Amino acid sequence: MQIEIPDELAAAVAEIAKTTGQDVQSLVAEMVTEAIKMRRVPTIHFEDGAVGRRACVPGTGIPIWEVAKYYEYVGQDFDELQRGFDWIGRHHLEAAIDYYEAFPEDIKRYLLTEEQEMAAMEAFWEANPYARPPWRRRPQSEASTSESAVVKSSA
């Protein structure tokens, strides 16, 4: 598919691509994808975050996956969801759930069980031991502890 856009929009897209480090074609594809999703669920919007762009609950900056995760945690009980996010209007929560149901592939990757999250963290820490927080470090073996005690006492 080829489309033509006015020169001023093409210049704006080129500038955004330069700023974000994306190539123009992938940026335009991302923009079109977001526009289609916003057309299907009109009140949601997209924001840049620490791990890329994500759909957010209108007026909050809260990623929709966070609402969806809690929604699943409370057994898809919308009233309980509303109690858990009581500062967000019902209409916006409905939009978040509508988005989750319309585009589950965007959200499901964030919905891990606690066991899956801990396994992922353990795998990350195994690959990057320097990142393991001190309170999660493995204790030294008894042998190495007693050897260091002997060395300290004989010195």
N, C-alpha and C positions, 0 to 999 in steps of 0.2 A: 504494500500500500504506500502510496506517496501522497503527501499533502503539501499545500503551499500555505505559508503564513506570511503576514505582512513583515516587511523588513525590520520595523521597530520591535516586533515580537521575536524575530529571529536573533536580533542583537541582544535582547534580554535573555533569551535561552542560552546564547553563547556565553554571556557574562556569568550566568548562574553555573553553567558547566565548568567554566574556568575556576570559579570560587570553590565549587564542591569537588573538583578533580574528576568529574565524570566526563565521558564523551557525550557529545550532543545527542546522538541517537539513543543511548540508554536513558539519558535524562528525559527526553521527549516521551519515551515509552513509559517511564515512571510517572510523569505528569499525566499522561492519558489514562493510565491505570488508576491513579488516585482520583481523577475527575470522574471516571465511570463509577467508582465505589462511592464517591460523595453524591453522585446523582442517584444511586440506589438507596443510600441511607443519608438523606440530606443534612442532618444536623452534625454528623461527625466531621472531623477535620484531621489533617496530618501535621505532625511536628517532627523536627529533628530531635533525636535523643542520643544518649551515650552509645547505643548500639545501632544507630541508623534511624530512618524515618518510621513512624508508627502511627496508627490510627488512635485518636484520643477522644475522650469524652468532652463534649463541647464546654468551653468556659472553664475547664479545670486543669488541663495539661496531663490528666491521668490517662495512661495508656489503657485502651479498651481491654487488653489482655488481663490487667489487674482486676477489673470488674468481672470479667468472665471467670477468672480463677476463683474469686469469692462466690460467684453464682454457682459454680460447680461444687464448691465446698459446702454450701448450704442446701445442696440437693436440688438446685434450680428452683428454689422457693423465692419468687420475686419479692414478696413482702419482707422476707428476711434480708434479701439483698438491699432493699430500700432502707431497712433499719441499720444495716452495716455502712451504708453510704448516705446517711440522713441529711447531709449538707448538699447533696446533688438532687436536682429536681427529677421527678418521676419520668418526665418526657426524655430527659437526657439519658437516664438509665435504660429506658426502653430502647432508645437509639443504640446504645452500646450493645445491648443484647441482640437487637436486630442485626447489627453489623457482625457480631459473633456468629449468629446463625446463617447469615448470608455468605460470610467469608471465613469459614472455620479453619481453612488452611493457613490463614494469616495469624490465627490465635493459638491453635492447638500446640504449636511448638513451645509455647510458654507454659502450658498446663502440665507440669510434671507432678507426680506424687512426691511426698516428702522423702520417701526412700530413693526415688529417682534423682531428686535434687542432691541428696547427700552422696549418692554414688557418683554423680557428675562432679561434685566438689572434691571428693576423694581422688578421682581420676585426675582432675586438674592439679591437685596438690602433689600427687605422685609424679606427674610430668614437670611440675614447677615447685620443688620443695621449698624454695626461698619464699614463696607466697603463702605458705601455710602459717596461719596465725600461731603465736606462741602457745596459746591455750589449747590448740588442736595438734600440737606436735606429739609424736609418739614418745613415751617414756623410754629412757635408756634401759638396757637389759640389766638384770640384777648383777651379773658378772662384771660388767663394766663399771657399775656403781661401786661394788665392793673393792675392785682393783684401784679405783681412784681414791678410796678411803685409805687403803693400805699405803699408797704412795704419799698421801698427805701426812699420815701419822709417822712415817719413817723419815720424813724430811726435817 
